[in-house]
Amino acid sequence: MGSKGRRLKRYFGLKRDPQSRLHGGIEHLLPGRISGWVFGAQEAFHEVRLLVGAHLIARTEINQSRPDVCAQLGKEGTFGFSMALPAELPPLDWSQPPRLLALSADGRRQADLQLVGKAASDTAQRLRQLLQSEALGLDGHCDGLVQGQLQGWAARRNQAKTAQIWLQAEAQEPIAVACDQWRDGMGALGMPDCCGFQLNLRNLPGSWAGQRVWCSFDQEGLFRLPQEQDVVMPARASQEELVATTVSDLKHQQDAPSDLQSHWQALEEFRLFLDGLEQELNRRDVIRQEQSSQRSC
């Protein structure tokens, strides 16, 4: 097999258990859910169970479509799973390591699932950290930059209490972010309506300039919110550069033809209009949030 094929197998977790001939594993370990995929070469696996000792914490069926996995295996089927996690746990015996088991339909064949990739040996430790985290049960997503602001949402299903996440960057102190802004459509998902967040990155300290930023469910940054795009803070120009740029721009504008100056003036007036519109929308969001809080009370 070529090096490309071996790399793909490592990426997809294609490691064989000598007893179960198991393919797959855990791809995403989040406070609100655990997801991945499973394929048994000898017998189909039917469900996944999360256990601590003899205690069953959660279970789910292996029934989600994964076209990428089907293409890699050359098989047709629904090999994916996504397991919702509870926000609270009963008293548990933590001397027993947490396990994520894949089981056949009759329960006779079972196999431990590991994290896909190099973290496979840390699976039990990461599961324990997750289950003992104060963020347990939180779900969410970081949408990335939208109209210049970092936005997304985080909440616990069927709980109105405001969630708190953390803005992170290398070598920077994490910043707490309250997820208490109105976000359409969340009620249909069983989430509180006011679970969104919006951050103006221009308000961050200067030491964050040029840094790649992300959001995590926990202050330590172990469990990141899913995020499709990287977000990098723009580097800030020095004060001298800003002054020089401003003086140069003013001189350039003064020397420009009158019709071009009129065009720039119209653009500036339009920018002021947009600023006013944004303030009005923010004011309406606040009113909507207050009304929602009153209804929940």
C-alpha positions as CSV (number, residue, x, y, z in Angstrom):
1,M,0.0,0.0,0.0
2,G,1.3,3.5,-0.9
3,S,2.0,6.2,1.7
4,K,-1.1,8.1,0.6
5,G,-3.3,5.1,1.4
6,R,-1.6,4.6,4.8
7,R,-2.2,8.3,5.7
8,L,-5.9,8.0,4.8
9,K,-6.3,4.9,6.9
10,R,-4.6,6.7,9.9
11,Y,-6.9,9.8,9.3
12,F,-10.1,7.6,9.3
13,G,-9.0,5.5,12.2
14,L,-8.8,2.3,10.1
15,K,-7.2,0.1,12.8
16,R,-8.3,-3.5,13.1
17,D,-9.2,-5.2,16.4
18,P,-8.1,-8.8,16.0
19,Q,-11.4,-10.0,17.6
20,S,-14.0,-7.6,16.2
21,R,-12.2,-6.3,13.0
22,L,-13.4,-2.8,14.1
23,H,-12.9,0.2,11.9
24,G,-13.5,3.8,13.0
25,G,-13.6,5.5,16.4
26,I,-14.3,8.8,18.2
27,E,-13.8,11.9,16.0
28,H,-15.3,14.6,18.2
29,L,-15.3,14.8,21.9
30,L,-17.5,17.7,23.1
31,P,-19.2,18.5,26.4
32,G,-22.6,18.1,24.7
33,R,-22.0,15.2,22.4
34,I,-19.6,12.5,21.3
35,S,-19.5,11.6,17.6
36,G,-17.6,9.4,15.2
37,W,-18.2,6.2,13.1
38,V,-18.0,2.4,13.4
39,F,-17.8,-0.4,10.9
40,G,-17.4,-4.1,11.8
41,A,-15.9,-6.3,9.0
42,Q,-17.3,-9.5,10.5
43,E,-20.6,-8.3,12.0
44,A,-22.4,-5.0,12.0
45,F,-22.4,-2.8,15.1
46,H,-25.7,-1.5,16.1
47,E,-25.2,1.0,19.0
48,V,-22.7,2.9,21.1
49,R,-22.8,3.1,24.9
50,L,-20.9,5.3,27.3
51,L,-20.1,3.6,30.6
52,V,-18.3,4.4,33.8
53,G,-17.9,1.0,35.6
54,A,-21.4,-0.6,35.4
55,H,-23.2,2.8,35.1
56,L,-24.7,3.6,31.7
57,I,-24.3,7.3,31.1
58,A,-25.6,7.5,27.5
59,R,-26.4,5.4,24.4
60,T,-27.2,6.0,20.8
61,E,-27.7,4.0,17.6
62,I,-25.1,3.9,14.8
63,N,-27.4,5.2,12.1
64,Q,-26.0,8.4,10.6
65,S,-25.0,8.9,7.0
66,R,-21.3,9.3,6.3
67,P,-20.6,9.5,2.6
68,D,-16.9,10.1,3.2
69,V,-16.6,6.9,5.2
70,C,-18.6,4.9,2.7
71,A,-16.2,6.1,-0.1
72,Q,-13.1,5.2,1.9
73,L,-14.5,1.7,2.9
74,G,-16.1,1.0,-0.5
75,K,-19.2,0.0,1.4
76,E,-22.8,1.3,1.6
77,G,-24.4,1.9,5.0
78,T,-25.0,4.4,7.8
79,F,-21.9,4.1,9.9
80,G,-21.9,7.4,11.9
81,F,-23.1,8.1,15.4
82,S,-23.7,11.2,17.5
83,M,-24.4,10.7,21.2
84,A,-26.0,13.5,23.3
85,L,-24.5,13.8,26.8
86,P,-26.4,14.7,30.0
87,A,-25.7,17.9,31.9
88,E,-25.6,16.1,35.2
89,L,-24.3,12.7,36.4
90,P,-25.3,10.4,39.3
91,P,-22.6,9.6,41.9
92,L,-20.0,7.4,40.1
93,D,-17.0,5.2,41.1
94,W,-14.2,7.1,39.3
95,S,-11.8,4.3,40.1
96,Q,-13.3,2.6,37.0
97,P,-12.2,4.1,33.7
98,P,-14.9,5.5,31.3
99,R,-15.4,3.4,28.2
100,L,-17.2,4.0,24.9
101,L,-18.4,0.6,23.6
102,A,-19.7,-0.4,20.2
103,L,-22.2,-3.3,20.4
104,S,-23.8,-5.6,17.8
105,A,-27.6,-5.9,17.7
106,D,-27.6,-8.9,20.0
107,G,-25.0,-7.5,22.3
108,R,-22.7,-10.5,22.0
109,R,-20.0,-8.6,20.1
110,Q,-18.6,-5.5,21.5
111,A,-15.4,-3.4,21.2
112,D,-13.9,-0.3,22.8
113,L,-13.9,2.8,20.7
114,Q,-10.8,5.0,20.8
115,L,-10.1,8.6,19.7
116,V,-9.1,8.6,16.0
117,G,-5.4,9.5,15.4
118,K,-2.5,10.0,17.7
119,A,-4.7,10.7,20.8
120,A,-6.0,7.1,20.8
121,S,-3.9,6.1,23.9
122,D,-5.4,9.1,25.8
123,T,-9.1,8.1,25.2
124,A,-9.9,7.1,28.8
125,Q,-8.2,10.2,30.3
126,R,-10.0,12.5,27.8
127,L,-13.4,10.9,28.5
128,R,-12.8,11.3,32.3
129,Q,-11.9,15.0,31.8
130,L,-15.0,15.5,29.7
131,L,-17.4,13.8,32.2
132,Q,-15.9,15.7,35.2
133,S,-15.9,19.1,33.4
134,E,-18.2,21.8,34.6
135,A,-19.0,22.4,30.9
136,L,-20.7,18.9,30.6
137,G,-23.9,19.1,28.6
138,L,-23.0,22.2,26.7
139,D,-23.5,22.3,23.0
140,G,-22.6,25.1,20.6
141,H,-20.9,26.4,17.5
142,C,-18.6,29.2,16.5
143,D,-19.8,30.7,13.1
144,G,-16.6,32.6,12.6
145,L,-16.4,36.3,11.5
146,V,-19.8,37.7,10.4
147,Q,-19.9,41.3,9.4
148,G,-16.6,41.9,11.3
149,Q,-17.8,40.2,14.5
150,L,-17.0,36.8,15.9
151,Q,-20.3,35.1,16.6
152,G,-21.9,31.8,17.5
153,W,-23.9,30.1,20.2
154,A,-23.7,27.8,23.2
155,A,-26.3,26.4,25.6
156,R,-27.6,23.3,27.4
157,R,-30.6,21.7,25.9
158,N,-33.9,22.5,27.7
159,Q,-32.0,24.8,30.2
160,A,-32.6,28.6,30.3
161,K,-29.5,29.4,32.3
162,T,-27.0,31.5,30.4
163,A,-24.0,29.5,29.3
164,Q,-20.4,30.9,29.5
165,I,-17.7,30.1,27.1
166,W,-14.1,31.3,26.7
167,L,-12.3,33.2,24.0
168,Q,-8.8,31.8,23.6
169,A,-5.4,32.6,21.9
170,E,-1.9,31.3,22.5
171,A,-0.1,32.8,25.4
172,Q,-3.2,35.0,26.2
173,E,-5.4,35.0,29.3
174,P,-8.8,33.5,28.3
175,I,-11.7,35.9,28.2
176,A,-15.1,34.9,29.6
177,V,-18.0,35.3,27.1
178,A,-21.7,35.2,28.1
179,C,-24.0,33.6,25.6
180,D,-27.1,35.6,26.3
181,Q,-28.0,37.2,22.9
182,W,-31.1,36.5,20.9
183,R,-30.6,33.9,18.1
184,D,-33.4,32.9,15.8
185,G,-34.4,29.2,15.5
186,M,-32.8,27.9,18.7
187,G,-36.1,27.1,20.4
188,A,-36.9,24.5,17.7
189,L,-33.6,22.7,18.7
190,G,-34.6,22.6,22.4
191,M,-32.2,25.5,23.2
192,P,-33.0,28.8,24.9
193,D,-33.7,31.7,22.5
194,C,-31.0,33.9,24.1
195,C,-27.9,31.7,23.7
196,G,-25.9,33.6,21.0
197,F,-22.7,35.6,21.3
198,Q,-21.2,38.4,19.3
199,L,-17.7,39.8,19.9
200,N,-16.2,42.9,18.3
201,L,-12.5,41.8,18.0
202,R,-11.4,45.4,17.7
203,N,-12.1,45.8,21.4
204,L,-9.6,43.1,22.5
205,P,-6.3,44.1,24.1
206,G,-3.4,45.0,21.8
207,S,-1.5,41.9,22.8
208,W,-4.1,39.8,20.9
209,A,-3.1,41.5,17.5
210,G,-2.0,38.9,14.9
211,Q,-3.1,36.0,17.1
212,R,-5.3,33.1,15.9
213,V,-8.4,33.0,18.2
214,W,-11.0,30.4,19.0
215,C,-13.7,29.6,21.5
216,S,-13.8,26.8,24.1
217,F,-16.4,25.5,26.4
218,D,-14.0,25.4,29.3
219,Q,-11.5,27.9,30.6
220,E,-8.6,25.5,30.2
221,G,-9.3,25.3,26.4
222,L,-9.5,21.5,26.3
223,F,-12.9,21.4,24.5
224,R,-13.3,23.8,21.6
225,L,-16.5,24.9,20.0
226,P,-16.8,23.4,16.4
227,Q,-15.5,26.0,14.0
228,E,-15.1,25.7,10.2
229,Q,-12.9,28.7,9.5
230,D,-9.7,30.0,11.2
231,V,-10.0,33.5,12.7
232,V,-6.9,35.6,12.9
233,M,-6.8,39.0,14.6
234,P,-5.4,41.7,12.3
235,A,-2.0,43.1,13.2
236,R,-2.3,46.6,14.6
237,A,-0.3,49.5,13.1
238,S,1.8,51.6,15.4
239,Q,0.6,55.1,16.4
240,E,3.2,56.7,14.2
241,E,2.0,54.6,11.2
242,L,-1.7,55.6,11.9
243,V,-0.8,59.3,12.1
244,A,1.2,59.1,8.9
245,T,-1.5,57.2,7.1
246,T,-4.2,59.7,8.2
247,V,-2.1,62.8,7.1
248,S,-1.4,61.1,3.7
249,D,-5.1,60.3,3.2
250,L,-6.2,63.8,4.0
251,K,-3.6,65.3,1.6
252,H,-4.7,62.8,-1.1
253,Q,-8.4,63.7,-0.5
254,Q,-7.7,67.5,-0.7
255,D,-5.8,67.1,-4.0
256,A,-8.5,64.9,-5.5
257,P,-11.0,66.2,-8.1
258,S,-14.2,67.7,-6.8
259,D,-16.4,64.9,-8.1
260,L,-14.2,62.3,-6.4
261,Q,-14.3,64.2,-3.2
262,S,-18.1,64.2,-3.5
263,H,-18.1,60.5,-4.0
264,W,-16.0,60.0,-0.8
265,Q,-18.3,62.2,1.1
266,A,-21.3,60.1,0.0
267,L,-19.5,57.0,1.1
268,E,-18.8,58.5,4.5
269,E,-22.4,59.5,4.9
270,F,-23.5,55.9,4.0
271,R,-21.0,54.5,6.6
272,L,-22.6,56.8,9.2
273,F,-26.0,55.6,8.2
274,L,-24.9,51.9,8.6
275,D,-23.5,52.7,12.0
276,G,-26.8,54.2,13.1
277,L,-28.7,51.2,11.7
278,E,-26.5,48.8,13.6
279,Q,-27.1,50.7,16.8
280,E,-30.9,50.5,16.2
281,L,-30.7,46.8,15.6
282,N,-28.6,46.3,18.7
283,R,-31.2,48.3,20.7
284,R,-34.0,46.0,19.3
285,D,-32.0,42.9,20.3
286,V,-31.8,44.2,23.8
287,I,-35.5,44.8,24.0
288,R,-36.2,41.3,22.5
289,Q,-33.9,39.7,25.1
290,E,-35.6,41.6,28.0
291,Q,-39.0,40.5,26.8
292,S,-37.7,36.9,26.4
293,S,-36.3,37.0,30.0
294,Q,-39.7,38.3,31.3
295,R,-41.5,35.4,29.6
296,S,-39.1,32.8,31.0
297,C,-39.6,34.2,34.5
